[in-house]
Amino acid sequence: MSSRFNWSLPTKFFTHTILKLILLFALFLSCTNHSPDENLAQILLSRLVFHKDRMRVQGVATAPGFIAFGKVTVTSVPSSGSCAEGNTINPLSTVLATGTTDSGGQYIVSYISIGSPICLIVTPSETSYMTSYIPKTKVTTTISWLGSRNVTAVYKEPISYASPSRGVDGVYKFLNVSPFTTIAERRFLALRKQNPTADTTDLILQANLSVRKSFFYGDTSLLEEIEPSSENAVMRRGALIALADSKGGTTDGTVTDMDAASDGTITADDIDDVITYLKEDFSDGIFDGKKINDSGVSTSLASADYFGTIIAANVNTFLSVIYYNAVDQYLQGDDSLPDTLISTQSFCNNSSNCLGFLFLEPTGFPNLLSQYS
């Protein structure tokens, strides 16, 4: 029996062409409204029509332990405010993709590129938790990671895009979300408040690079691409665990005193207190007991921003003394890493090596953009 329609290749081409023309005409009619979200919708629809500019992002989420079964959300960078508050995504952004981390914190998500910077946010699910090695007890333990919290990264997509066939991802981005990328997002928000007319991409690059320069001094990887299982990353995330374990209990910040104040019992709230201090004090690009407020003005940290009096007394040398000792404490508790690693570590606090970098004007990064091509 013959088919009513001869669904030949020319017929398919003609039909697809007509559909594309209809969609393009709809885009033309929608151009009278120029709100950011509707312009973004036009970009997405246009790229969907032509089946190109697909982006696949994959990586590992840590907070600082590996986040199991967390919700992954990719959005546009909102015109104002953070990517998320707690576990609530900023309503000014457009959600591009969602996913979930596996039991080891790994995730893969795909979306249609919008050609502008992106937020990647990991928030708790009803069953999420993180696994962390506790230096005090020398065991890997499970820490509940529920409620209103997140780790976030802001990043620029690669410059060049493939034009693959429909349903095939063309461009890959490795993006590891961590407390350090969360600190960088807060730094980006402060820079944007202080420089409202500056290019968003430039500000994101400066924020990410300043955190890398301070916490991973000498590492040439992009902040979001630092390998989570590398010694550099393990000991630095481990230092956050050590700080959370001794939270508020130290009197002089030495390794011996930190160990005495630790009991091996850590909650996600303890860790959040540590990360909150780090991202607030570093919002002005340096640890100095000050932060950039919502008006873009430098103000002193409130006592509630500190998770221990020892931090308040040593803010100007936090990285080179307190954080350095926390890394040392972690290394002494983690038998898989040599204690001698501490002798090779440097943290850029107020040194001349760091200042010239941190206070670059937030414009003109042609040499840095090449890292994303």
VEXGUDO-943077 format. One record per residue (C-alpha): residue in three letters; residue number from 1; x, y, z. Coordinates in nm, 4 decimals. Example, Ala and Ser with C-alpha at 12.3 -4.5 7.8 and 13.67 -1.06 7.14 Angstrom:
> Ala | 1 | 1.2300 | -0.4500 | 0.7800
> Ser | 2 | 1.3670 | -0.1060 | 0.7140
END
This chain:
> Met | 1 | 0.0000 | 0.0000 | 0.0000
> Ser | 2 | 0.1463 | 0.3338 | -0.0952
> Ser | 3 | 0.1875 | 0.6052 | 0.1616
> Arg | 4 | -0.0369 | 0.9065 | 0.1364
> Phe | 5 | 0.2674 | 1.1302 | 0.1516
> Asn | 6 | 0.6028 | 1.0691 | -0.0117
> Trp | 7 | 0.8242 | 1.1723 | 0.2841
> Ser | 8 | 1.1288 | 1.2129 | 0.0646
> Leu | 9 | 1.4486 | 1.3972 | 0.1522
> Pro | 10 | 1.3461 | 1.7078 | -0.0520
> Thr | 11 | 1.0106 | 1.7123 | 0.1275
> Lys | 12 | 1.1820 | 1.6929 | 0.4666
> Phe | 13 | 1.4182 | 1.9741 | 0.3699
> Phe | 14 | 1.1295 | 2.1884 | 0.2482
> Thr | 15 | 0.9260 | 2.1255 | 0.5650
> His | 16 | 1.2198 | 2.2006 | 0.7969
> Thr | 17 | 1.2943 | 2.5157 | 0.6004
> Ile | 18 | 0.9355 | 2.6379 | 0.6378
> Leu | 19 | 0.9440 | 2.5672 | 1.0118
> Lys | 20 | 1.2683 | 2.7599 | 1.0498
> Leu | 21 | 1.1246 | 3.0561 | 0.8589
> Ile | 22 | 0.8217 | 3.0591 | 1.0869
> Leu | 23 | 1.0419 | 3.0539 | 1.3977
> Leu | 24 | 1.2675 | 3.3251 | 1.2597
> Phe | 25 | 0.9638 | 3.5400 | 1.1844
> Ala | 26 | 0.8521 | 3.4910 | 1.5459
> Leu | 27 | 1.1955 | 3.6046 | 1.6582
> Phe | 28 | 1.1687 | 3.9132 | 1.4401
> Leu | 29 | 0.8328 | 4.0048 | 1.5926
> Ser | 30 | 0.9682 | 3.9569 | 1.9447
> Cys | 31 | 1.2555 | 4.1997 | 1.8904
> Thr | 32 | 1.0384 | 4.4941 | 1.9907
> Asn | 33 | 1.0819 | 4.3941 | 2.3553
> His | 34 | 1.4397 | 4.4304 | 2.4737
> Ser | 35 | 1.4338 | 4.2954 | 2.8280
> Pro | 36 | 1.7435 | 4.0836 | 2.9089
> Asp | 37 | 1.5443 | 3.7658 | 2.9616
> Glu | 38 | 1.3517 | 3.7998 | 2.6345
> Asn | 39 | 1.6678 | 3.8774 | 2.4390
> Leu | 40 | 1.8205 | 3.5657 | 2.5924
> Ala | 41 | 1.5147 | 3.3657 | 2.4882
> Gln | 42 | 1.5637 | 3.4903 | 2.1321
> Ile | 43 | 1.9262 | 3.3721 | 2.1345
> Leu | 44 | 1.8311 | 3.0306 | 2.2675
> Leu | 45 | 1.5500 | 2.9852 | 2.0168
> Ser | 46 | 1.7694 | 3.0949 | 1.7284
> Arg | 47 | 2.0437 | 2.8488 | 1.8235
> Leu | 48 | 1.7907 | 2.5728 | 1.8793
> Val | 49 | 1.6625 | 2.6241 | 1.5254
> Phe | 50 | 2.0086 | 2.5761 | 1.3768
> His | 51 | 2.1129 | 2.2924 | 1.6128
> Lys | 52 | 2.4508 | 2.4382 | 1.7041
> Asp | 53 | 2.6567 | 2.5911 | 1.9851
> Arg | 54 | 2.5936 | 2.3062 | 2.2247
> Met | 55 | 2.7923 | 2.3168 | 2.5486
> Arg | 56 | 2.8696 | 2.0252 | 2.7775
> Val | 57 | 2.9995 | 2.1002 | 3.1260
> Gln | 58 | 3.1402 | 1.8307 | 3.3484
> Gly | 59 | 3.3295 | 1.8289 | 3.6722
> Val | 60 | 3.3247 | 1.7576 | 4.0433
> Ala | 61 | 3.1407 | 1.9432 | 4.3219
> Thr | 62 | 3.3013 | 1.9795 | 4.6658
> Ala | 63 | 3.1998 | 2.1750 | 4.9744
> Pro | 64 | 3.4822 | 2.0898 | 5.0694
> Gly | 65 | 3.3960 | 1.7177 | 5.0797
> Phe | 66 | 3.2622 | 1.5503 | 4.7647
> Ile | 67 | 2.8922 | 1.6367 | 4.7308
> Ala | 68 | 2.6787 | 1.3298 | 4.6617
> Phe | 69 | 2.3364 | 1.3686 | 4.4970
> Gly | 70 | 2.3401 | 1.7486 | 4.4917
> Lys | 71 | 2.1231 | 1.9453 | 4.2487
> Val | 72 | 2.3185 | 2.1045 | 3.9639
> Thr | 73 | 2.1733 | 2.4137 | 3.7943
> Val | 74 | 2.3245 | 2.6092 | 3.5057
> Thr | 75 | 2.1938 | 2.9645 | 3.4599
> Ser | 76 | 2.2788 | 3.2910 | 3.2939
> Val | 77 | 2.4576 | 3.5384 | 3.5204
> Pro | 78 | 2.1810 | 3.7571 | 3.6687
> Ser | 79 | 2.1920 | 4.1302 | 3.6051
> Ser | 80 | 2.2152 | 4.1902 | 3.9795
> Gly | 81 | 2.2616 | 3.9809 | 4.2905
> Ser | 82 | 2.4293 | 3.6456 | 4.3412
> Cys | 83 | 2.3654 | 3.3352 | 4.1344
> Ala | 84 | 2.1725 | 3.1894 | 4.4292
> Glu | 85 | 2.0843 | 3.2679 | 4.7876
> Gly | 86 | 2.1021 | 2.9513 | 4.9909
> Asn | 87 | 1.9238 | 2.6924 | 4.7782
> Thr | 88 | 1.7130 | 2.9493 | 4.5890
> Ile | 89 | 1.8199 | 3.0321 | 4.2339
> Asn | 90 | 1.8188 | 3.4039 | 4.1495
> Pro | 91 | 1.4899 | 3.4718 | 3.9635
> Leu | 92 | 1.6651 | 3.7322 | 3.7445
> Ser | 93 | 1.8629 | 3.4541 | 3.5746
> Thr | 94 | 1.7517 | 3.2060 | 3.3098
> Val | 95 | 1.7844 | 2.8352 | 3.3886
> Leu | 96 | 1.9654 | 2.6614 | 3.1021
> Ala | 97 | 2.0115 | 2.3081 | 3.2373
> Thr | 98 | 1.9762 | 2.0963 | 3.5486
> Gly | 99 | 2.1336 | 1.7752 | 3.6684
> Thr | 100 | 2.2544 | 1.5809 | 3.9712
> Thr | 101 | 2.5930 | 1.4847 | 4.1107
> Asp | 102 | 2.6644 | 1.1168 | 4.1550
> Ser | 103 | 2.7893 | 0.9507 | 4.4734
> Gly | 104 | 3.1414 | 1.0800 | 4.4039
> Gly | 105 | 3.0377 | 1.4402 | 4.3378
> Gln | 106 | 3.0732 | 1.4151 | 3.9592
> Tyr | 107 | 2.8219 | 1.5666 | 3.7190
> Ile | 108 | 2.7640 | 1.6245 | 3.3464
> Val | 109 | 2.5118 | 1.8729 | 3.2066
> Ser | 110 | 2.4469 | 1.9980 | 2.8532
> Tyr | 111 | 2.2804 | 2.3152 | 2.7307
> Ile | 112 | 2.2621 | 2.5521 | 2.4362
> Ser | 113 | 2.5279 | 2.8206 | 2.4710
> Ile | 114 | 2.4097 | 3.1787 | 2.5163
> Gly | 115 | 2.7494 | 3.3288 | 2.4338
> Ser | 116 | 2.7857 | 3.5030 | 2.7695
> Pro | 117 | 2.9082 | 3.4140 | 3.1218
> Ile | 118 | 2.7406 | 3.1369 | 3.3171
> Cys | 119 | 2.6567 | 3.0448 | 3.6769
> Leu | 120 | 2.6837 | 2.6822 | 3.7839
> Ile | 121 | 2.5201 | 2.6224 | 4.1208
> Val | 122 | 2.5081 | 2.3073 | 4.3334
> Thr | 123 | 2.2406 | 2.2981 | 4.6036
> Pro | 124 | 2.1205 | 2.0232 | 4.8403
> Ser | 125 | 1.8622 | 1.7633 | 4.7492
> Glu | 126 | 1.6606 | 1.5688 | 5.0046
> Thr | 127 | 1.9333 | 1.3044 | 5.0226
> Ser | 128 | 2.2581 | 1.4926 | 4.9570
> Tyr | 129 | 2.5659 | 1.4544 | 5.1735
> Met | 130 | 2.9399 | 1.5006 | 5.1409
> Thr | 131 | 3.2255 | 1.2691 | 5.2235
> Ser | 132 | 3.5305 | 1.4230 | 5.3904
> Tyr | 133 | 3.8507 | 1.3006 | 5.5460
> Ile | 134 | 3.8740 | 1.4285 | 5.9053
> Pro | 135 | 4.2386 | 1.4845 | 6.0083
> Lys | 136 | 4.1633 | 1.4651 | 6.3809
> Thr | 137 | 4.0097 | 1.1171 | 6.3655
> Lys | 138 | 4.1920 | 1.0049 | 6.0502
> Val | 139 | 3.8758 | 0.8601 | 5.8995
> Thr | 140 | 3.6609 | 0.9460 | 5.6001
> Thr | 141 | 3.3150 | 1.0360 | 5.7228
> Thr | 142 | 2.9772 | 1.1329 | 5.5822
> Ile | 143 | 2.8484 | 1.4824 | 5.6627
> Ser | 144 | 2.4839 | 1.5662 | 5.5962
> Trp | 145 | 2.4544 | 1.8419 | 5.3329
> Leu | 146 | 2.0915 | 1.9515 | 5.3434
> Gly | 147 | 1.8914 | 2.2717 | 5.3813
> Ser | 148 | 1.9627 | 2.6178 | 5.2428
> Arg | 149 | 2.3223 | 2.6320 | 5.1170
> Asn | 150 | 2.5175 | 2.6130 | 4.7922
> Val | 151 | 2.8539 | 2.6126 | 4.6209
> Thr | 152 | 2.8751 | 2.8178 | 4.3044
> Ala | 153 | 3.1038 | 2.9048 | 4.0143
> Val | 154 | 3.0874 | 3.1851 | 3.7591
> Tyr | 155 | 3.2809 | 3.1310 | 3.4408
> Lys | 156 | 3.3292 | 3.2275 | 3.0789
> Glu | 157 | 3.2589 | 2.9713 | 2.8121
> Pro | 158 | 3.5244 | 2.8824 | 2.5535
> Ile | 159 | 3.5458 | 3.1310 | 2.2686
> Ser | 160 | 3.5232 | 2.8858 | 1.9779
> Tyr | 161 | 3.2197 | 2.6647 | 1.9215
> Ala | 162 | 3.1616 | 2.3629 | 1.7054
> Ser | 163 | 2.8499 | 2.3248 | 1.4938
> Pro | 164 | 2.7682 | 1.9578 | 1.5459
> Ser | 165 | 2.4662 | 1.7685 | 1.4249
> Arg | 166 | 2.1536 | 1.7772 | 1.6351
> Gly | 167 | 2.1788 | 1.6059 | 1.9712
> Val | 168 | 2.5593 | 1.5944 | 1.9805
> Asp | 169 | 2.7560 | 1.8058 | 2.2251
> Gly | 170 | 3.0196 | 2.0111 | 2.0480
> Val | 171 | 3.2106 | 2.2068 | 2.3142
> Tyr | 172 | 3.3361 | 2.0734 | 2.6464
> Lys | 173 | 3.4113 | 2.2703 | 2.9607
> Phe | 174 | 3.5674 | 2.1159 | 3.2709
> Leu | 175 | 3.4347 | 2.3011 | 3.5724
> Asn | 176 | 3.4964 | 2.1948 | 3.9310
> Val | 177 | 3.2695 | 2.3749 | 4.1763
> Ser | 178 | 3.4225 | 2.4275 | 4.5199
> Pro | 179 | 3.4425 | 2.6657 | 4.8158
> Phe | 180 | 3.7148 | 2.8480 | 4.6211
> Thr | 181 | 3.4928 | 2.9136 | 4.3201
> Thr | 182 | 3.2246 | 3.0252 | 4.5693
> Ile | 183 | 3.4708 | 3.2771 | 4.7146
> Ala | 184 | 3.5410 | 3.3965 | 4.3594
> Glu | 185 | 3.1701 | 3.4461 | 4.2877
> Arg | 186 | 3.1439 | 3.6752 | 4.5924
> Arg | 187 | 3.4518 | 3.8642 | 4.4728
> Phe | 188 | 3.2889 | 3.9060 | 4.1302
> Leu | 189 | 2.9747 | 4.0513 | 4.2902
> Ala | 190 | 3.1850 | 4.3046 | 4.4803
> Leu | 191 | 3.3753 | 4.4043 | 4.1667
> Arg | 192 | 3.0483 | 4.4509 | 3.9790
> Lys | 193 | 2.9132 | 4.6764 | 4.2542
> Gln | 194 | 3.2272 | 4.8873 | 4.2383
> Asn | 195 | 3.2485 | 4.8890 | 3.8580
> Pro | 196 | 2.8895 | 4.8798 | 3.7254
> Thr | 197 | 2.9880 | 4.9679 | 3.3669
> Ala | 198 | 3.2755 | 4.7209 | 3.3378
> Asp | 199 | 3.2535 | 4.4138 | 3.1187
> Thr | 200 | 3.1083 | 4.1169 | 3.3088
> Thr | 201 | 3.3543 | 3.8726 | 3.1553
> Asp | 202 | 3.6517 | 4.0836 | 3.2622
> Leu | 203 | 3.5222 | 4.0985 | 3.6190
> Ile | 204 | 3.4668 | 3.7227 | 3.6342
> Leu | 205 | 3.8163 | 3.6550 | 3.5033
> Gln | 206 | 3.9687 | 3.8910 | 3.7586
> Ala | 207 | 3.7695 | 3.7380 | 4.0458
> Asn | 208 | 3.8610 | 3.3794 | 3.9574
> Leu | 209 | 4.2242 | 3.4626 | 3.8976
> Ser | 210 | 4.2615 | 3.6585 | 4.2207
> Val | 211 | 4.1361 | 3.3618 | 4.4258
> Arg | 212 | 4.3670 | 3.1263 | 4.2395
> Lys | 213 | 4.6584 | 3.3638 | 4.2926
> Ser | 214 | 4.5970 | 3.3815 | 4.6688
> Phe | 215 | 4.5025 | 3.0230 | 4.7535
> Phe | 216 | 4.6866 | 2.8343 | 4.4757
> Tyr | 217 | 4.9880 | 3.0572 | 4.4338
> Gly | 218 | 5.2134 | 2.9204 | 4.1595
> Asp | 219 | 4.9429 | 2.6983 | 4.0055
> Thr | 220 | 4.8816 | 2.8000 | 3.6446
> Ser | 221 | 4.5506 | 2.6149 | 3.6013
> Leu | 222 | 4.2251 | 2.8039 | 3.5761
> Leu | 223 | 4.0635 | 2.8114 | 3.9199
> Glu | 224 | 3.7623 | 2.6108 | 3.8058
> Glu | 225 | 3.9816 | 2.3504 | 3.6326
> Ile | 226 | 4.2173 | 2.2657 | 3.9213
> Glu | 227 | 4.2057 | 1.8876 | 3.9572
> Pro | 228 | 4.0104 | 1.8004 | 4.2781
> Ser | 229 | 4.2252 | 1.4933 | 4.3491
> Ser | 230 | 4.5562 | 1.6789 | 4.3152
> Glu | 231 | 4.7675 | 1.7266 | 4.6259
> Asn | 232 | 4.7245 | 2.1041 | 4.5997
> Ala | 233 | 4.3453 | 2.0785 | 4.6020
> Val | 234 | 4.3202 | 1.8019 | 4.8643
> Met | 235 | 4.5312 | 1.9818 | 5.1256
> Arg | 236 | 4.3599 | 2.3171 | 5.0676
> Arg | 237 | 4.0113 | 2.1734 | 5.1014
> Gly | 238 | 4.1389 | 1.9742 | 5.3988
> Ala | 239 | 4.2456 | 2.3004 | 5.5644
> Leu | 240 | 3.8814 | 2.4139 | 5.5545
> Ile | 241 | 3.7844 | 2.0939 | 5.7378
> Ala | 242 | 4.0563 | 2.1605 | 5.9964
> Leu | 243 | 3.9330 | 2.5174 | 6.0450
> Ala | 244 | 3.5729 | 2.3992 | 6.0805
> Asp | 245 | 3.6765 | 2.1355 | 6.3362
> Ser | 246 | 3.8577 | 2.3894 | 6.5544
> Lys | 247 | 3.5987 | 2.6628 | 6.4923
> Gly | 248 | 3.6007 | 2.9207 | 6.7706
> Gly | 249 | 3.8162 | 2.7107 | 6.9998
> Thr | 250 | 4.1688 | 2.8270 | 6.9286
> Thr | 251 | 4.3539 | 3.0898 | 7.1275
> Asp | 252 | 4.6708 | 3.1467 | 6.9231
> Gly | 253 | 4.6072 | 2.9802 | 6.5863
> Thr | 254 | 4.9069 | 2.7469 | 6.6059
> Val | 255 | 4.8878 | 2.3914 | 6.4768
> Thr | 256 | 4.9152 | 2.2554 | 6.8319
> Asp | 257 | 4.6356 | 2.4789 | 6.9545
> Met | 258 | 4.4130 | 2.3975 | 6.6559
> Asp | 259 | 4.4591 | 2.0284 | 6.7205
> Ala | 260 | 4.3717 | 2.0721 | 7.0884
> Ala | 261 | 4.0519 | 2.2591 | 6.9955
> Ser | 262 | 3.9430 | 1.9876 | 6.7497
> Asp | 263 | 3.7251 | 1.6898 | 6.8339
> Gly | 264 | 3.6538 | 1.5454 | 6.4891
> Thr | 265 | 3.2851 | 1.6414 | 6.5002
> Ile | 266 | 3.1960 | 1.8656 | 6.2069
> Thr | 267 | 2.8647 | 1.9784 | 6.0597
> Ala | 268 | 2.7794 | 2.1475 | 5.7311
> Asp | 269 | 2.6957 | 2.4598 | 5.9344
> Asp | 270 | 3.0495 | 2.4660 | 6.0778
> Ile | 271 | 3.1898 | 2.4506 | 5.7269
> Asp | 272 | 2.9476 | 2.7182 | 5.6041
> Asp | 273 | 3.0712 | 2.9499 | 5.8795
> Val | 274 | 3.4263 | 2.9065 | 5.7523
> Ile | 275 | 3.3313 | 2.9638 | 5.3878
> Thr | 276 | 3.1186 | 3.2663 | 5.4786
> Tyr | 277 | 3.4136 | 3.4294 | 5.6508
> Leu | 278 | 3.6456 | 3.3529 | 5.3590
> Lys | 279 | 3.4166 | 3.4922 | 5.0916
> Glu | 280 | 3.3153 | 3.8013 | 5.2894
> Asp | 281 | 3.6655 | 3.9046 | 5.3968
> Phe | 282 | 3.8047 | 3.8329 | 5.0499
> Ser | 283 | 3.5265 | 4.0263 | 4.8739
> Asp | 284 | 3.7634 | 4.3253 | 4.8506
> Gly | 285 | 4.0407 | 4.1033 | 4.7119
> Ile | 286 | 4.2466 | 4.0718 | 5.0287
> Phe | 287 | 4.2109 | 3.9449 | 5.3854
> Asp | 288 | 4.1964 | 4.2640 | 5.5901
> Gly | 289 | 3.8862 | 4.2443 | 5.8122
> Lys | 290 | 3.6763 | 4.4372 | 5.5585
> Lys | 291 | 3.4172 | 4.3510 | 5.2965
> Ile | 292 | 3.2355 | 4.5180 | 5.0076
> Asn | 293 | 2.8718 | 4.5748 | 5.1024
> Asp | 294 | 2.5632 | 4.5838 | 4.8795
> Ser | 295 | 2.6325 | 4.9474 | 4.7944
> Gly | 296 | 2.9840 | 4.8718 | 4.6747
> Val | 297 | 3.1398 | 5.0359 | 4.9809
> Ser | 298 | 3.4180 | 4.8864 | 5.1931
> Thr | 299 | 3.3015 | 4.8256 | 5.5511
> Ser | 300 | 3.4414 | 4.6442 | 5.8534
> Leu | 301 | 3.3345 | 4.2863 | 5.9103
> Ala | 302 | 3.0840 | 4.2368 | 6.1898
> Ser | 303 | 3.1809 | 4.0090 | 6.4773
> Ala | 304 | 2.9280 | 3.7562 | 6.3481
> Asp | 305 | 3.1311 | 3.7208 | 6.0281
> Tyr | 306 | 3.4188 | 3.5627 | 6.2191
> Phe | 307 | 3.3999 | 3.2008 | 6.3312
> Gly | 308 | 3.6601 | 3.2487 | 6.6042
> Thr | 309 | 3.8301 | 3.5349 | 6.7865
> Ile | 310 | 4.1702 | 3.4188 | 6.6652
> Ile | 311 | 4.0648 | 3.5014 | 6.3093
> Ala | 312 | 3.9541 | 3.8520 | 6.4024
> Ala | 313 | 4.2917 | 3.9155 | 6.5646
> Asn | 314 | 4.4920 | 3.7914 | 6.2663
> Val | 315 | 4.2973 | 3.8980 | 5.9572
> Asn | 316 | 4.5938 | 4.0729 | 5.7986
> Thr | 317 | 4.7987 | 3.7530 | 5.8087
> Phe | 318 | 4.5134 | 3.5040 | 5.7763
> Leu | 319 | 4.6479 | 3.3193 | 5.4732
> Ser | 320 | 5.0130 | 3.3211 | 5.5686
> Val | 321 | 4.9552 | 3.2188 | 5.9331
> Ile | 322 | 4.6101 | 3.0777 | 6.0191
> Tyr | 323 | 4.5316 | 2.9110 | 5.6874
> Tyr | 324 | 4.8917 | 2.7920 | 5.6469
> Asn | 325 | 4.8700 | 2.6254 | 5.9894
> Ala | 326 | 4.5363 | 2.4693 | 5.8962
> Val | 327 | 4.6978 | 2.3136 | 5.5879
> Asp | 328 | 4.9798 | 2.1888 | 5.8106
> Gln | 329 | 4.7319 | 2.0378 | 6.0561
> Tyr | 330 | 4.5528 | 1.8575 | 5.7753
> Leu | 331 | 4.8785 | 1.7180 | 5.6360
> Gln | 332 | 4.9754 | 1.5859 | 5.9782
> Gly | 333 | 4.6433 | 1.4008 | 5.9962
> Asp | 334 | 4.6321 | 1.2688 | 5.6382
> Asp | 335 | 4.8749 | 0.9778 | 5.6116
> Ser | 336 | 4.8310 | 0.9649 | 5.2326
> Leu | 337 | 5.0171 | 1.2957 | 5.1941
> Pro | 338 | 5.3694 | 1.3697 | 5.3220
> Asp | 339 | 5.3926 | 1.6197 | 5.6086
> Thr | 340 | 5.6857 | 1.7841 | 5.4303
> Leu | 341 | 5.4526 | 1.9208 | 5.1638
> Ile | 342 | 5.3841 | 2.2180 | 5.3910
> Ser | 343 | 5.7374 | 2.3476 | 5.3337
> Thr | 344 | 5.6611 | 2.4000 | 4.9643
> Gln | 345 | 5.3358 | 2.5911 | 5.0149
> Ser | 346 | 5.2917 | 2.9662 | 4.9679
> Phe | 347 | 4.9826 | 3.1763 | 5.0226
> Cys | 348 | 4.9635 | 3.5267 | 4.8838
> Asn | 349 | 4.8395 | 3.7423 | 5.1714
> Asn | 350 | 4.9584 | 4.1034 | 5.1574
> Ser | 351 | 5.2787 | 4.0355 | 4.9676
> Ser | 352 | 5.4035 | 4.2481 | 4.6810
> Asn | 353 | 5.3771 | 3.9417 | 4.4583
> Cys | 354 | 5.0023 | 3.9517 | 4.4980
> Leu | 355 | 4.9024 | 4.3157 | 4.5373
> Gly | 356 | 4.9890 | 4.4235 | 4.1867
> Phe | 357 | 4.7753 | 4.1425 | 4.0511
> Leu | 358 | 4.4752 | 4.1762 | 4.2772
> Phe | 359 | 4.4181 | 4.5421 | 4.2097
> Leu | 360 | 4.4363 | 4.5365 | 3.8313
> Glu | 361 | 4.1788 | 4.7569 | 3.6660
> Pro | 362 | 3.8897 | 4.5263 | 3.5689
> Thr | 363 | 3.9262 | 4.5878 | 3.1953
> Gly | 364 | 4.1423 | 4.4512 | 2.9189
> Phe | 365 | 4.2267 | 4.0826 | 2.9568
> Pro | 366 | 4.3293 | 3.9820 | 2.6018
> Asn | 367 | 4.6095 | 3.7579 | 2.7300
> Leu | 368 | 4.3738 | 3.5833 | 2.9723
> Leu | 369 | 4.0927 | 3.5302 | 2.7244
> Ser | 370 | 4.3199 | 3.3007 | 2.5262
> Gln | 371 | 4.2992 | 3.0476 | 2.8097
> Tyr | 372 | 3.9319 | 2.9930 | 2.7218
> Ser | 373 | 3.9704 | 2.9361 | 2.3487
END
